[in-house]
Amino acid sequence: MRLTARARLTLLLTALVLAAGGTLTALTYLLMQQNLRHRSFFIDLDPSGSLPSGTPQPTPPSGQGLRDLADRVEADTLSALLTQAGLALVVVTGLAVVLGWLVAGRVLRPIRAISSTARRLSAENLTERVPVTSPADELTALAGTVNGMLDRIQRGVAERDRILDSQRLFTANAAHELRTPLTTVRTAIDVTLDGHPSRAELLAMAGDIRDAVEHVQRVLDGLLLLARSQAGVGAREPADLAGIAAAALDAARHRVRDLAVHADLRPASVSGEPVLLERMVDNLIDNAVRYNQPDGHLTISTGMADGEAVLQISNSGREISPDEAQALLEPFVHGQGARVRTDGLGLGLSIVRAVALAHRGRLAVTARPGGGLDVTVELPAHLVATADRLG
């Protein structure tokens, strides 16, 4: 039968007390034996004592008789010492068993509390915590460590649930985005081939199918880029956000000619994957142009702040609430969590956020009071460039 931790601790404490008591008894016996061997005994015989008259006087013992008497006294004393010490050791050992059991229970009580709390915990119930007792000792530190571990597990489970919910929503919306053009293709084919279509009807059907295929291709390209961004950055290369932004503005010049563009592009060196960084800037400019208003404005700036490369894009547009602005970061989700059909795919800011996180950066989206958005991307600066500036 396996002994419990409390029983083993009790046996250990009892064994220590028994060993200490046995050692103390043995030392006492040896010291008493040495003391008795070097002690002198004197017998006082008073002939005129209380003996009745006429009683013959005892004969004083000889030297050998005195030695025999001393040996008997020594033997009787040591025997009595062993008897009494043995009884005392038995009593102390019994008390040690009782006190050891109580002390072991007291010492192990916090551990039992930790074990009991752990048994009650589950994936659906991570709110309980181990009580932290005082004064601060090793068991208090253990309880604090367990509580910290439970906090991390609870945050991890909450993050897992959030990611799963986001992935389920993403999958549903992606399936809808892909199903819609496929339904359009199927409908166009069924309607056109129901009878004897003319050449014009066949050309119209071909045009509808081409548009649907292009839409599917854009969705798949966006999903692949989003997945690649979320997978992390491969080989890192030095890049300048100012140069990337200038190239993106130049490529979109035919789309921004009706907008007032204000560019303040200062060097902002980062280390990352240029293709992903270019797509991030392209998406930001594309969103700022796509959801702008006639005769609106677009402001883009780059630079360094607190050792980080900063890219800021502001645009005019319809007025939205702060909650809507945060919802724009979710794939296919716009405006208070509702899907809205536009000429875009709804993946732009999701890809931007994925690229920023892959480069260990941050993305902030803020609704402007007069309408439109302020988007800020902060990325770690390129270390070599930072060292050059410090030098």
N, C-alpha and C positions, 0 to 999 in steps of 0.2 A: 504494500500500500504506500503510495506516494504521500509524503508529509507536506503540509501546507507551509508557506513561507513563515507564517506566524509560529507554527510548531518547530520548524528548524531554527528560527531565531531564539525561541525559548530554550531549546536544547543547547544551543551555543552559549547563551548566557549562563545556564545552569552548569555546563561543563567548565566554564571559566571560573565560576564561584567555587565549584568543587575542587578544581585544580589549585586555586589560590588557597582555599581552606586546608587542603591536604598538605600543601607546601608549608603553610604557616604552622600546622600541627607538628610536622616533621622537624622543622627548625626549633620549635619550642622544646620538643622532646630532647633533641641533641644538646641544646644549651642547658636545659635542666639537668641532664645527665652529667655534663662536664662540671656544672656548679656543685652538684652533690658529691662528686668524687674529690673535690678540693675543699670540702667543708669539714671542720672538726666538730665532733660531738663530745659533750661533757656531761657526765652523770654525777650528780651531787648526792652522796649517801650521808645522811645525818644520823649517827648512831643514837643520838639523844632525841630523836624525833618523836613521833606519835605512837611508836611501837609500845605495846603493853609491857609492864615490868615483868621480868622473868623470861621474856621472849628472847631467844638467841639472836644475836646480831648477824645480819647477812654478811656473807663474805664478799668483799669487793671483787668484781670480775677481773680476770687477768687481761693482759694485752690482747690475746687472741680472741677472747670473748667480746671485748669491745669492738674489734674489727668485724666479727660476725654480726654483732648488733647493728653496726653502721651499714653493712651490706643489706640487711633485712629492711632497714629504714629506707634506703635508697630504692630497693626493689618495690616496696609498697608505694612509695611516692610516685615513681614512674608509672606503675600500674594504674594508680588512681588518676594520674594525669591523662594517660591514654584513654581510659574509660570516659572521663568527663569530656575530653576533647572530641572523642568519637561521637558522643551524644550531641555535643554542641554543633559538630559538623553536619550531623543528620538534620538537626533542626534548621540550621542555616541553609542547607541544600533544599529542604522543603519550602522555606520562605523564598529562596531564589527561583524555584519553579513557579510559584504563584506570582511573584513580582515580575519575573521574566515574561510570563504570559500576558500580564497586564501592560507591561511596557512595550512588548512587541505589538500588541493590538493598537496601542496609542501611536507608535511610530508608523505602522502600516495603514492607519486610518486614511491619510490623504491619498495613498496609492489605491486603496479600495474605492475612494470617491472618484479618482481618475478612471478606474476600470469600469465603475458603474455608469459614469457619464458616457464613456466610449461605447458601452453596450447599447445605450439608449439612442445614440446618434445614428443617422442614416442619411441617404442622399436627399431625402425630403425634409429632414429635421437636423439642421446644423446650427441651431440658435443657442443650444445649451453650452455652458462653459464650466470648466473645472473651478471649484471655489479655491481662492488663493488665501491661505492662512497666514497668520503672523506669529512669531517674528520671522523675518526673512532668513531662510536657510535653503539647503539643497532641494528639499521637497517643494518649497515655494517657487524656486527657480524652475523645477520640473513642471509644476502646474502652469507657470507663465509660459514655458516653452510649448506645452500642449495647447494652451489657449491660442498662442500665436499661430501654431500649425493649423488649428481649426479655423482661425480667421482666414488664413491663406486658402484653405480648402473651400471655404464658403465663397470667397471671392472667385476662385477658379470655377466652381460649379455655376455661380451666377453668370460669369463670363461665357462659360460653355453653353448655358441655356440661351443667352442673348445671341451668340453666334449661330446656334441651331435655328432659333426663330428667324434670324436674319437670312440664313441660308434657305430655309423653307420658303420665306417670302420671295427671295431672289429666284429660286427655282420655279415657283408658280408664275412669277411675272415674266421670267425668261421663256417659259413654255407658252405663255399667252402671246408674247411678242413673236415667237416663231410660228405659233398656230395661226395667227391672223393672216399673214401673207400666204400660207399654205391653203387656208380656206378660200382666200381670194383667187388663187390659181385654180383650185378645184371648181369653184363656182363659175369662173370665166370659161373653163373648158366645157363644163356641163351645159351652160347656157348656149355657148357658141355652137357646139356640136349637136344640139337638139334641133335637128332639121337639116337643111342644106345651106350652110353658111356661105356667104359671099366672100370675095377676096378682102373686102374692106373689114368685114367682121373678123376674119382670121387675123388680119394685121392688128386690129384693135385688141384681140385676145393675146396676141404675141406681145404687144406693148404692155398689157396688164401683167402678163407673166414675167416679163423682163423687170418691171418695177418691183414686183413681189420678190424676185430672186435677188435684186440689188438690196432690198430691205433686209432680207435674210442674211445676205453676205455682210452687211454693215453690223447687224446684231452679233453675228458670229465673230467678226473681227473685234468688236468691242468686248465680248466675253473672253476671247482669247487674250487680249491685252490686259483685261482686268485680272485674269488668272495668272498671267505672267508677272504682273506687278505684285500681286499678293504672294507669289512664290519667293520674292526677294530679289536682291540685286546680284548679278553675276560679277563679271570683271569690272572693276571701277576704273574710271578715267577722269582726269581733270576736265571740268567744263565750266563755262561762264554763263550764268543765267541771263546776263545782259545781251550777250551775243545770240543766245537761243531766242530771247524775246524779240530782238530786232529782226531776226530771220522770219519768225512767225508773223510779225506785223507786216513785213514785206510780202509774204505769201498771201496774206489776207487783205491786201490793199484795195482790191476791187470790191470787197465786201464792206469795208469801213469808210468808203468815200463819202457816205451820207452822215457820218458821225464825226463829232469833234474829238480828235484823238490827241491826248496829252501824254507824251512819253518822257520819262526821266530815268534813263538806263545807265546806271553806274556799275562798275565791275562788281560781280558777286560770284566768286569762285567756289565751286563745290566739287566733291568727288563722288561720281556715280556712273550710271549707265546712260550715255547720251541719248540713246533712242527713247528710253522711258521719260527722260527729262524733256525732250522735245515734244513728245506726245502730251505730257502734262501741261506744258505752256500752250500748245495748240488747242487743247480742250478748254483751257481757261479763256483764251481769246475767242474761241468759237462760241462758248456759252455767253460771254459778254456781248457778242455781236448778235447772236440768235435771239436772245431774250431782251434786247434793247428796245427802245422806242424810236419812232421817226425823229430825226434831228436831235438825237440824244448825244451822249458823250461817253467816252471810254478813256480811262486813265490807267496807265501801267508804269510801274517803277520797280527798279531793282537796286540793291545796295547791301551794305554790311551793317549789322547792328548787334552789339554784344557778342561778337565772335561767331555770328551766324549769317548766312546768306538769306536775304529776304526778298521775296517777290510779292508785289501787291497789285491787284487789278480791281478797279472800281468801274461800275457802269450804271447808267440810268435804266429805268424800266418800271414795271408795275410795282406797286407797294405791296410788300408781303410782311407777314408777322415773323418774329424771331423763331417761333416753332417751325414754321414753314421753311425757313432758311436752313435749319438743321436737318429737316426731312429731305432736303435736296441731296444730301450726301448718300442716301440709300439708293441702290440700283432700281431703276424704273419707278421710283416713288417721287412724287412731286406734290407740294401743297397739302399739308396736313395729312399725309399718308395716303392720299388718293392718287391713283394712276391717271394721268392726263395725256391724251394723244396730242403730240406735237410733231413737228417735222424732225425733231431730234429723237434719240434713243433713250435718253434718261440715264446714260452711263457716264457722262462727262465728268461730273464731280466725284463719282465713285472711283473712277480711274485716277483722278487727281489725288484723292485721299490715299489710295493704295500705293501710288508712286511715292508720295511724301512719307508714308509709314515705312516703305521698303528702304528709303534712304535715311531712316531714323529722324525724320523731321515731323513737323506739325502743320496742320491745316486748320484755319479758322474762317468761318463764313458768317458774316454779319449783315443783317438787313439794314439798308440805308433808310433814314427817316423820310426822305422824299421819294423813295422808290429805288429799286435796284439792289445791288449787292456789293459788299466789300469782301474780297477774298484775299487772304494773306497766307503765304507758304513760307515756312522757316525751315531751312536745311542746314546741317552742320557745315561749317566752312572747310575748304580744302586746307589741310594742315600745312602743306608746303607754302601755299600762298599766305597763310597766317604768319608762318615763321619769317617769310620775306618782309612782311609789313612790320613785324616787330624789330627785325634787324635794321 
